[in-house]
């Protein structure tokens, strides 16, 4: 059970929480003997040898592309999923179509892509109006109202390019 790097420098998550799931993984790996009672078939033995088992899974996954690992695991009914990078998320049509990412126009910056509002509610859908105030929007108020600085103090800070 863990996250493993593939030979194309991508990642997958594999979860084998039962003896039967591990047996299917061993088959997918082309090493059915790993799931035998004298090796790592019983969960107690796998847990005791967790590092060794993970090293074997890591070596197997690392010898294949993410697509190959996914195909073999899914064909063998092994719970496996790709771990998406930010680039994967931006390229995935499902994220785009589901509104997982939102595009917001930020004054002075342009369009920025941010996580969308989830879940999508039909009666009261969420929305993003802005990404918050611009840097420095409240500087004078904080210095004057919270820290008690005078207008002259603030102007002195500004002239020294501290703010």
N, C-alpha and C positions, 0 to 999 in steps of 0.2 A: 504494500500500500504506500504510494508516494508519487512524487513528480520526477520524471526522468527526461534527460536531454537526448534528442535524436541526432543522427549524423548530419542532418541539415540545419543544426543549431536551433531547433524548435523544441517545444516541450509537450509532454503528455502526462496525464494523471491516470494511474492504474490503481484500481481498488479490488483486492481479492480478500474478502473477509470471511470466506468459508473454505472448507477443504475442497468442495466441488469446484468453486471458482478458481482455486489455485491449480487444481487438476486441469482445468480448461486452459489456464495460462501456460502451464508446462507443455501442453499439447501445441499451443500456438507458437511456443518457443522452439518446438521440435525436440523437446527433451522430456518426454512423458515420464521417464524414470524419476525425475525430481519429485513427482507427486506420490511416489511409492511410500509404503509404511516405514521402510528402513531409511528413508531420506527426509523429505520435508512435507510429506502428505498430511500428517496430523498437525493441526494448528499449533499445538504446544511445542512441537519440534521446530516449526517455522519461526515461532516467536523466539525460541531459544537461540536460533541461528539467524536472527533477523538481519544482521549485517551481511552475512554471506549470501543470503537469499536476495537481499536488495542489490548487492554487487553483481549477482548473476543477471537480475532483471535489468540493471543499469547497463551492463555490457551488451545484452541482447537488444535493448531499445537503442543504444548508441550505435549499433551496427546497421540500423534501418532509418529510412526517412520517416517523418511523422505520418505521412500518408500510408506507408507500408505498415507501420505499427497499428494505426487505426484500422486498416483493412483486416489484418490478421486477428487482432483482438475482437473486433466486432463479429467476424466470421466464426470465432470460437466462443462467442457470447461471454467475453471477458469485459467487465465494466472498464471503459477507457474513454477518455475525452481529451481533446486538445486544450492546452493552456494557451490562451490568446495573449499575444503581445499587444501593445498599443497599435502598432502597424497592422496587425491582424484585424483588430476591431474596426479600424478605419476602412479596411478593404472589404470587410464582410457585408454582403448585401442584406443579411438578416438583421444586423444591428441597425443598418440604415433604414430599412423598411419598418422596423418596429419602433422607430423613434427613440432608440436608446441614446442617440447622440443628438444634441440640439445645436443649432447655429445661432449665435447672438452677435449683433452688430455692436461693437464697443467704440464709442467716440474716440478718435485719435489713434485707434489701433486697427480697426477694420473688423472683419468677421472672425469670430473665435468659436471653435467647436468645444462644447462642454458636455458632461453627462446630462442626459435628459431627465425629466421628472418621471419617476416610476413609483408605484404602478400607475398605469393609465386608467383613470376613473372616468366613466361615462357621464355621470351627473355632475361631478365637480373636478374636471380635469385640471391638472396643475399647469403652470406656465412659468417661463423665465422672462421677466421684464428687463432685467439688467444684471450685471455681475457685481453690483455694489459700487460704492463711490470710487472715484479716481484717487490715485496716490496723492496724498497731501490735501485732500478736500477739507479736512477738519483740523489742519495743523494750527491755524490761528485760534480757533475756538478752544482747542485742547490747551495750548500754551497760555491763553488769556484766562479762560473760565476755570480750568482745572488746576493749572499751575500758578495762576495769579500773576503772570508776567504783564508788564505794561506794554503799550503800543511802542514806546521807545525801545524797550528790551527786545521786542519781536523784530523791530526794524533793524536793530543792531545785529541780531542773529542772521537776518536776511542779507544785510550788507557784507557780512563775513562769509556768506554762502554756506552757513551751517544748516539753514532751512531754505 
